[in-house]
Amino acid sequence: MKNKFLKYPLILAIVGIICAFCLAIVYWITNPIINERNIQKAKEAIEELYPNVETVEDVSKGYDNLDQYSISTIYDLTTGGEKKASAYQAVGKGYSGDIVYLIVLSNEEEKIIGISFISNSETSGYGADLIANEEFVAWFKDLPFNKLDKGTDLSTGATKTMNGIKKSVTKVIDFHSTVREDK
């Protein structure tokens, strides 16, 4: 009788350990591939949003506090030998999860040059439709920093998604305007 009570939990524990090990191996194999694809998507977004860019340099390593600003990567964009813009890959919180986007900010004027959404886990029909909406993406184009809180005329039913994106973009702008002294 004692054996039965030990046998099944022990089998379950062994199966759990094997599954965790297999999952770790899959993560170890796929994570670099996923990261490389995200970097490629970010570079494509930079070229789309800032077509006259000559060089793109990742300068993220020089900053310790990126998480508090929802930023994962910072790129300096050089044109004509000057850093004319900065691109930030950041994460906003939507209704259903994370929204990964790339935003390009001018170093010469206080304005957003453009935004591109890289990935999201938002609900189809609401948040996902907002992110795919060309009007919403176009609203950010050449938007002065001080107009971000004014909102758009879009009525989507995706209030949490929109507010999450705006909150994250505000953090990125705050970082760009205050912390980045070398831009």
GIWOSUL-V611351 format. One record per helix or strand. SS is the DSSP state (h for helix, s for strand). FROM is the first residue (numbers start at 1). LEN is the number of residues. If there is no record, write none. Layout:
ss->[SS | SS]
from->[FROM | FROM]
len->[LEN | LEN]
This chain:
ss->[h | s | h | h | s | s | s | s | h | h | s | h | h]
from->[2 | 55 | 60 | 66 | 71 | 82 | 98 | 111 | 127 | 134 | 143 | 145 | 159]
len->[48 | 4 | 3 | 4 | 9 | 12 | 9 | 10 | 6 | 7 | 2 | 6 | 21]
